[in-house]
Every structure is written in structure tokens, then in C-alpha cells.
């Protein structure tokens, strides 16, 4: 696609780097921005730059936050003794959308995947184990996607925690095998959390 402006072409190339956006969609977005008042484009670029430079990760759960401790972790209405372990910040948003979970979260930042060179040391696993060692944690809920990598990660963490007096459970298989958690509808995801089962039982079912 040959464009009449190198500046436009550069903008289209950058926008098309975003997930799910091809060159044609990127061109439509770029032309839309070009038609808007300059102040609106400036506000968008400032918001993106501010987000990129100033956003933080919660010291407690590793969720994205505007401060050192996120709103969920600092909320007095949340049960800090129940921790839901998720892969990504998008999973926190998906579960929060159900309105059915009142505990706190722990974001791993990925799943164990030896093929891609991702081992336990690259994930936020040690801080989770430390919480169980040092605090009065009653339950760890595994809410990773039902994939081989997700199950491997669940089992690794379970082995790290099995000597501690903490209940380990996993969300019910209302989430189809191989599905990513963030794409599950809120009703199914909420029911999976409510009807979670002991992790040992899930191992026997595999």
C-alpha cells in the first residue's frame, strides 16, 4: 500500500504494531486522528506517554497500579487470607468483572514454558511462597488457563506449598480445556470461581 505521505506511513506502521490491528485499520485510525483537532491528538499522546512512564506494579500482588500498593490490596473489604493466582493483569480484570471474588490476587506474569525459555525464576512465584510462609493465608486459588503450561505452573506452585497449612484449590472446569481465562464470559468465570475444587482432586481428574 503506497501512501502519499511518509509521515502518514510511519504513523500507520507504528499503529499496526498493536495486537489485532492490520495496516488497513491502522490507516483508518491514523486518518481519523488527522481529522481531529490537534489538541485531541496531543491529549492522546500525552495519556499514552504518561501511562508508559508512570504506571507501577503493586508491591503486593504485581497488578498494575497508580501507586506502590494497588486499590485491591489496600482495600479493607477484601479478604487478604484468600489469594487468587493468575497469569496476567488481564485475568485480574476478567475476574473482577464477575463481582464474585472478594479475596486478593497474585499475578505471576506468565506461565512456565520451557520451549520459550520461561522457567519458575522468571515468574513471580517466590513472592507467593513467601506470603504463605510469613502470613496467615488460608487458601490459594489457581486460576490459570486450562492449558498444558497452565497446569504445569499450577503443579509446580502446588509442590512448593504442599508442606504448608494452606488449602490449594483450582477453578472448576467450566472453563474449557485450552481456553484462555481472559476470553471466558463473566457468568462462566464467576461460576468456576464459586465452584472451585481442591487442587489434589483436579490432579486425579487429569
Secondary structure as UniProt FT lines:
FT   HELIX           6..15
FT   TURN            16..17
FT   TURN            19..20
FT   HELIX           23..35
FT   HELIX           38..54
FT   STRAND          56..57
FT   TURN            59..61
FT   STRAND          64..65
FT   HELIX           71..74
FT   TURN            76..77
FT   STRAND          79..86
FT   HELIX           89..96
FT   TURN            97..99
FT   STRAND          103..107
FT   HELIX           114..116
FT   HELIX           120..122
FT   TURN            123..125
FT   HELIX           126..134
FT   STRAND          139..142
FT   HELIX           148..161
FT   TURN            162..163
FT   STRAND          167..170
FT   TURN            173..174
FT   TURN            177..178
FT   HELIX           181..183
FT   HELIX           186..194
FT   STRAND          197..198
FT   HELIX           199..205
//
